[in-house]
Amino acid sequence: MTSTLVLVSLSGPDRPGLLGEITAGLADAGFRMADIQQATLLDLLALSILVDVGPGPEPVGRLLRVIGGTALALGLTVDARPIESAEAGRLGHRDLWALTILSDGLDVATVARLARLVGSRRANIVTIHRLAEDDLSAVDFILDVTHTPELAELKSELLHLSDATGIDLGLQPEDAFRKSKRLVVFDVDSTLVDGEGIDELAREAGKGEEVAALTRQAMDGGLDFGEALRRRVALLDGLSVEAVGRAAARLPLTPGAGQTVEILKELGYRVAAISGGFDLLVEPLKQELKLDHAYANRLELAGGRLTGRVLGDIVDAAGKAALLRSIAADERIPLEQVVGVGDGANDIPMLQAAGLGIAFGRRDKIRRAAHGAIARPDLGGILYLLGVTGRDLAALRRRRRA
């Protein structure tokens, strides 16, 4: 005869040793455990155990007597129901995705909208886990999307919710690669640094308005990046190296950039920057942040001044993606374990080549092409998308002080 599976759910006040007493009673009665999940909030317990009671109806009654007596003694409420074998067989074959929500504090109205949206796409919220140490500013929702017909449509609707509520989010497979990323590749302008290097160079050259217009066209995808770059650089002909240094000094790090890179390095990540900007601005950044790799367009110099020409191949959208793959290959890191972070249309191929692509900023085109989107101007949010928790961050701070 086929074995019977019974799902036992217990809830009530938690205390140390409680699980041991419950499972000891089941073991003494000769029952086998097929699955188990537990969650606690403050001192309240929610425990589910899938029990294999063997064939026939009699063991089910014996299980209810055993678990009922134990629950009564521990002050817990108990519910038990038989599970169909087909339903139990799906337990190990679910398609699980992690939806990470970042906010200023997740409110109940937003949770309600999120839950309704997910449910309308036939996705089920399996677990909810707070990532932040003290509040609901970072929360993981693990979704079962086994029966979701179009995951891309779910993602699109989640982005609409993000726009309407101000939350940031990431959606990625809940698999072995999620928390085992090893390489993070950043764009530079308006990502690692707060501003556009070419605009600051243009200001020094007195060509600010002309260059800014070309920059906007290129970042929005309305002008070929290579052509826009050459036209902008030509406007810098004769600019001195000292003026380049002044421009670099006006480009501050994006909030959270320095600390985020420091934490990534401390956790063992390799960190790289790939810029459609210029080597004379990116090299000092590489030294300041102790980056492992940095690539950018090379400006030609003659007599201590720019010639208005770019040396070698242009680092455009395709070039960024190729460089990300090259760095990963050199480091012997699979692309599934690579993270790309960028803000503009020319970053899209790089983000899509990475196992996790994160759009930084509010440009709609890149937000819809990436796996995650952070609109708030702080790079620290990417740590939560990588599975780093507030508890982890607190432990790292304590380690530095020790």
C-alpha positions as CSV (number, residue, x, y, z in Angstrom):
1,M,0.0,0.0,0.0
2,T,1.0,3.6,-0.6
3,S,2.3,5.6,2.3
4,T,0.1,8.4,3.6
5,L,1.6,11.9,4.1
6,V,0.1,14.3,6.7
7,L,0.9,18.0,6.9
8,V,1.0,19.0,10.6
9,S,0.9,22.7,11.4
10,L,1.5,24.0,14.9
11,S,1.4,27.5,16.2
12,G,1.7,29.3,19.5
13,P,4.3,30.6,22.0
14,D,7.9,29.7,21.2
15,R,10.6,28.7,23.6
16,P,14.0,26.9,23.5
17,G,13.8,23.2,23.1
18,L,10.2,23.1,21.8
19,L,11.1,21.6,18.4
20,G,13.1,18.9,20.1
21,E,10.1,17.8,22.2
22,I,7.8,17.7,19.2
23,T,10.1,15.7,16.9
24,A,11.1,13.4,19.7
25,G,7.5,12.4,20.1
26,L,7.2,11.7,16.4
27,A,10.5,9.7,16.4
28,D,9.4,7.6,19.4
29,A,6.2,6.7,17.6
30,G,8.2,5.6,14.6
31,F,7.1,8.3,12.1
32,R,9.3,9.5,9.3
33,M,9.7,13.2,8.5
34,A,9.4,14.2,4.8
35,D,9.7,18.0,5.1
36,I,9.9,20.7,7.8
37,Q,9.6,24.5,7.9
38,Q,9.6,26.9,10.8
39,A,9.2,30.6,11.3
40,T,9.1,32.8,14.4
41,L,8.0,36.4,14.9
42,L,9.1,37.7,18.3
43,D,8.0,34.8,20.6
44,L,5.3,33.3,18.3
45,L,6.0,30.0,16.4
46,A,4.7,28.7,13.1
47,L,5.9,25.2,12.5
48,S,4.9,22.8,9.7
49,I,6.0,19.2,9.4
50,L,5.2,16.8,6.6
51,V,5.0,13.4,8.2
52,D,5.1,10.0,6.5
53,V,2.8,7.8,8.6
54,G,3.0,4.7,6.4
55,P,0.2,2.8,4.8
56,G,-3.4,2.5,6.0
57,P,-5.7,4.7,8.0
58,E,-4.7,3.5,11.5
59,P,-1.3,5.3,11.6
60,V,-3.1,8.6,10.9
61,G,-5.1,8.3,14.0
62,R,-2.0,7.4,16.0
63,L,-0.2,10.5,14.7
64,L,-3.1,12.7,15.7
65,R,-3.0,11.3,19.2
66,V,0.7,11.7,19.5
67,I,0.9,15.2,18.1
68,G,-2.3,16.4,19.8
69,G,-1.0,15.3,23.2
70,T,2.3,17.0,22.7
71,A,0.7,20.2,21.4
72,L,-1.6,20.4,24.4
73,A,1.3,20.0,26.8
74,L,3.2,22.7,25.0
75,G,0.3,25.2,24.7
76,L,0.2,25.0,20.9
77,T,-2.7,24.8,18.5
78,V,-2.4,22.1,15.9
79,D,-3.9,21.3,12.5
80,A,-3.4,18.2,10.4
81,R,-4.5,17.2,6.9
82,P,-3.6,14.4,4.5
83,I,-1.6,15.5,1.4
84,E,-2.2,14.0,-2.0
85,S,0.9,12.2,-3.4
86,A,0.8,14.4,-6.5
87,E,0.8,17.6,-4.3
88,A,3.7,16.2,-2.2
89,G,5.7,15.3,-5.3
90,R,5.7,18.9,-6.4
91,L,7.5,20.1,-3.2
92,G,11.0,19.5,-4.6
93,H,10.2,20.8,-8.1
94,R,9.0,24.3,-7.6
95,D,10.2,27.2,-9.6
96,L,11.2,29.7,-6.9
97,W,12.3,33.3,-7.4
98,A,13.4,35.9,-4.9
99,L,11.6,39.3,-5.0
100,T,13.7,41.7,-2.9
101,I,11.9,44.9,-2.0
102,L,13.8,48.0,-0.8
103,S,11.9,51.0,0.6
104,D,11.9,53.7,3.3
105,G,9.8,51.3,5.4
106,L,7.4,48.9,3.8
107,D,3.8,49.8,4.6
108,V,0.8,47.5,4.8
109,A,-1.0,49.1,1.8
110,T,2.0,48.4,-0.4
111,V,2.2,44.8,0.8
112,A,-1.5,44.5,0.0
113,R,-1.0,45.8,-3.6
114,L,2.1,43.6,-4.0
115,A,0.3,40.4,-2.8
116,R,-2.7,41.0,-5.0
117,L,-0.4,41.6,-8.0
118,V,1.6,38.5,-7.4
119,G,-1.5,36.4,-6.8
120,S,-3.1,37.7,-10.1
121,R,-0.2,36.2,-11.9
122,R,-0.7,32.8,-10.3
123,A,2.5,33.2,-8.2
124,N,2.4,32.3,-4.6
125,I,4.4,33.9,-1.8
126,V,6.2,31.0,0.0
127,T,8.2,32.8,2.6
128,I,8.8,36.4,3.7
129,H,12.1,37.4,5.4
130,R,13.2,40.8,6.6
131,L,16.8,41.6,5.5
132,A,17.3,44.9,7.3
133,E,18.3,44.8,11.0
134,D,15.8,47.1,12.6
135,D,12.9,47.8,10.2
136,L,11.1,46.8,7.0
137,S,13.4,48.8,4.6
138,A,14.6,45.5,2.9
139,V,12.4,42.4,2.6
140,D,12.7,39.2,0.7
141,F,9.6,37.6,-0.7
142,I,10.3,34.1,-2.0
143,L,7.8,33.4,-4.8
144,D,6.7,30.1,-6.3
145,V,6.2,30.9,-10.0
146,T,5.7,27.3,-11.2
147,H,2.3,28.1,-12.6
148,T,3.0,31.7,-13.6
149,P,2.5,31.8,-17.4
150,E,4.5,34.9,-18.2
151,L,7.2,35.9,-15.8
152,A,8.1,38.9,-18.0
153,E,4.6,40.3,-17.5
154,L,4.9,39.8,-13.7
155,K,8.2,41.7,-13.8
156,S,6.6,44.5,-15.9
157,E,3.7,44.9,-13.5
158,L,6.1,44.9,-10.5
159,L,8.0,47.8,-12.1
160,H,4.7,49.7,-12.5
161,L,4.2,49.1,-8.8
162,S,7.7,50.4,-8.1
163,D,6.9,53.6,-10.0
164,A,3.7,54.1,-8.2
165,T,4.9,53.4,-4.7
166,G,8.6,54.4,-4.7
167,I,9.9,51.0,-3.8
168,D,13.0,49.5,-5.4
169,L,13.1,45.8,-6.3
170,G,15.0,42.9,-7.7
171,L,13.6,39.7,-9.1
172,Q,16.0,36.7,-9.6
173,P,16.0,32.9,-9.4
174,E,16.2,31.6,-5.9
175,D,19.0,29.1,-6.8
176,A,22.6,28.3,-5.9
177,F,23.9,31.3,-7.8
178,R,21.8,34.0,-6.0
179,K,24.0,34.3,-2.9
180,S,27.3,33.1,-4.6
181,K,28.0,36.0,-6.8
182,R,31.8,36.7,-7.1
183,L,32.3,39.6,-9.5
184,V,30.5,43.0,-9.5
185,V,31.0,45.3,-12.5
186,F,30.0,48.9,-12.3
187,D,29.4,51.6,-14.8
188,V,31.1,54.8,-13.8
189,D,29.3,58.1,-14.8
190,S,26.1,58.5,-12.8
191,T,26.7,55.2,-11.2
192,L,29.9,55.0,-9.2
193,V,30.3,58.8,-9.5
194,D,27.5,61.4,-9.1
195,G,27.7,63.1,-12.5
196,E,29.0,62.8,-16.1
197,G,32.7,63.1,-16.6
198,I,32.4,64.4,-20.2
199,D,30.1,67.3,-18.9
200,E,32.7,68.4,-16.4
201,L,35.4,68.3,-19.1
202,A,33.2,70.3,-21.4
203,R,32.7,72.9,-18.6
204,E,36.5,73.3,-18.4
205,A,36.6,73.7,-22.2
206,G,33.7,76.2,-22.3
207,K,31.6,73.7,-24.3
208,G,29.1,72.7,-21.7
209,E,25.8,73.2,-23.5
210,E,26.9,71.5,-26.8
211,V,28.3,68.5,-25.0
212,A,25.4,68.1,-22.5
213,A,23.0,67.9,-25.4
214,L,25.0,65.1,-27.1
215,T,25.3,63.3,-23.8
216,R,21.5,63.3,-23.2
217,Q,20.9,61.9,-26.7
218,A,23.4,59.1,-26.2
219,M,22.2,58.1,-22.7
220,D,18.6,57.9,-23.9
221,G,19.5,55.8,-26.9
222,G,18.7,58.5,-29.5
223,L,22.2,58.8,-30.9
224,D,24.9,56.2,-31.7
225,F,27.2,56.2,-28.8
226,G,30.4,56.0,-30.7
227,E,29.5,58.9,-33.0
228,A,28.3,61.0,-30.0
229,L,31.6,60.2,-28.2
230,R,33.8,61.3,-31.0
231,R,31.8,64.5,-31.5
232,R,32.0,65.4,-27.9
233,V,35.7,64.6,-27.6
234,A,36.5,66.8,-30.6
235,L,35.1,69.7,-28.7
236,L,37.7,69.2,-26.0
237,D,40.7,69.8,-28.3
238,G,43.4,71.7,-26.5
239,L,42.1,71.1,-23.0
240,S,45.1,70.9,-20.5
241,V,45.8,68.0,-18.2
242,E,45.4,70.4,-15.3
243,A,41.9,71.2,-16.4
244,V,41.2,67.5,-16.6
245,G,42.3,67.2,-13.0
246,R,39.9,70.0,-12.0
247,A,37.1,68.2,-13.7
248,A,37.8,65.0,-12.0
249,A,37.8,66.7,-8.6
250,R,34.2,67.9,-9.2
251,L,33.0,64.3,-9.6
252,P,32.1,63.0,-6.1
253,L,31.4,59.4,-5.4
254,T,27.7,58.4,-5.5
255,P,26.3,58.1,-2.0
256,G,27.0,54.6,-0.7
257,A,29.6,53.8,-3.4
258,G,32.7,53.8,-1.3
259,Q,31.2,51.8,1.5
260,T,29.6,49.4,-0.9
261,V,32.8,48.6,-2.7
262,E,34.6,48.3,0.6
263,I,32.1,45.8,1.8
264,L,32.2,43.8,-1.4
265,K,35.9,43.6,-1.3
266,E,35.8,42.5,2.4
267,L,33.3,39.8,1.4
268,G,35.7,38.5,-1.2
269,Y,34.1,39.9,-4.4
270,R,36.2,41.0,-7.3
271,V,35.1,44.6,-8.3
272,A,35.5,46.2,-11.7
273,A,34.5,49.5,-13.4
274,I,33.7,49.7,-17.2
275,S,33.2,53.2,-18.4
276,G,32.0,54.8,-21.6
277,G,33.9,57.8,-20.3
278,F,37.7,58.4,-20.1
279,D,40.8,56.8,-18.7
280,L,42.1,60.1,-17.3
281,L,39.0,60.2,-15.0
282,V,38.6,56.5,-14.3
283,E,42.2,55.6,-13.3
284,P,42.2,57.9,-10.2
285,L,38.9,56.2,-9.2
286,K,40.4,52.8,-9.6
287,Q,43.2,53.8,-7.2
288,E,40.8,55.4,-4.7
289,L,38.4,52.4,-4.5
290,K,41.1,49.8,-5.0
291,L,39.2,48.3,-7.9
292,D,40.5,45.0,-9.4
293,H,39.8,46.1,-13.0
294,A,39.0,49.4,-14.8
295,Y,38.4,50.1,-18.5
296,A,37.5,53.3,-20.3
297,N,38.1,55.2,-23.5
298,R,41.6,56.4,-23.9
299,L,42.1,60.1,-24.7
300,E,45.1,61.1,-26.9
301,L,47.5,63.6,-25.3
302,A,50.1,65.8,-26.9
303,G,52.2,68.3,-25.1
304,G,50.1,68.0,-22.0
305,R,46.9,68.8,-23.8
306,L,44.0,66.8,-25.3
307,T,44.1,66.4,-29.1
308,G,40.3,65.9,-29.4
309,R,40.8,62.3,-30.5
310,V,40.1,58.9,-28.9
311,L,42.7,56.1,-29.1
312,G,41.8,52.5,-29.9
313,D,38.3,51.0,-30.0
314,I,35.4,52.9,-28.5
315,V,34.0,51.4,-25.2
316,D,30.4,51.4,-26.3
317,A,27.4,49.3,-25.4
318,A,28.7,46.2,-27.1
319,G,32.2,46.9,-25.8
320,K,31.0,47.0,-22.2
321,A,29.3,43.6,-22.5
322,A,32.4,42.2,-24.2
323,L,34.7,43.6,-21.4
324,L,32.4,42.1,-18.7
325,R,32.6,38.7,-20.3
326,S,36.4,39.1,-20.7
327,I,36.9,40.0,-17.0
328,A,34.8,37.1,-16.0
329,A,36.8,34.7,-18.2
330,D,40.1,36.1,-16.9
331,E,38.9,35.6,-13.3
332,R,37.4,32.2,-14.1
333,I,34.0,33.2,-12.9
334,P,30.8,32.0,-14.6
335,L,28.5,34.7,-15.9
336,E,25.8,33.5,-13.5
337,Q,28.0,34.7,-10.7
338,V,28.5,38.2,-12.2
339,V,26.6,41.3,-11.3
340,G,26.3,44.3,-13.6
341,V,25.3,47.8,-12.4
342,G,24.6,50.7,-14.7
343,D,22.3,53.7,-15.4
344,G,22.1,54.3,-19.2
345,A,20.9,52.7,-22.4
346,N,24.6,51.8,-23.3
347,D,24.7,49.6,-20.1
348,I,21.8,47.4,-21.2
349,P,23.9,44.7,-23.0
350,M,26.4,44.6,-20.1
351,L,23.5,44.1,-17.6
352,Q,21.9,41.4,-19.7
353,A,25.2,39.6,-20.0
354,A,25.5,39.3,-16.2
355,G,23.7,36.8,-14.1
356,L,22.2,39.7,-12.2
357,G,21.8,43.1,-13.9
358,I,20.8,46.1,-11.7
359,A,19.5,49.3,-13.2
360,F,20.6,52.3,-11.1
361,G,18.5,55.5,-11.5
362,R,15.1,56.2,-13.1
363,R,15.6,55.7,-16.8
364,D,12.7,53.5,-17.8
365,K,14.4,51.7,-20.7
366,I,17.2,50.2,-18.6
367,R,14.8,49.5,-15.7
368,R,12.7,47.3,-17.9
369,A,15.8,45.5,-19.3
370,A,17.4,44.7,-15.9
371,H,16.7,42.1,-13.3
372,G,16.5,44.7,-10.5
373,A,16.0,48.4,-10.3
374,I,17.2,50.9,-7.7
375,A,15.9,54.4,-8.1
376,R,17.0,55.9,-4.8
377,P,20.4,57.6,-5.1
378,D,22.4,55.2,-2.8
379,L,24.4,52.3,-4.1
380,G,24.1,50.5,-0.8
381,G,20.9,48.9,-1.9
382,I,22.7,46.4,-4.2
383,L,24.0,44.6,-1.1
384,Y,20.5,43.5,-0.2
385,L,19.9,42.3,-3.7
386,L,23.0,40.1,-3.3
387,G,21.5,38.6,-0.1
388,V,23.6,40.5,2.4
389,T,21.4,41.2,5.5
390,G,21.4,44.0,8.0
391,R,22.8,41.5,10.5
392,D,25.7,40.8,8.1
393,L,26.4,44.5,7.8
394,A,26.4,45.0,11.6
395,A,28.8,42.1,12.0
396,L,31.1,43.6,9.4
397,R,31.1,47.0,11.3
398,R,31.9,45.2,14.6
399,R,34.7,43.4,12.9
400,R,36.2,46.7,11.7
401,R,36.1,48.2,15.2
402,A,37.7,45.1,16.8
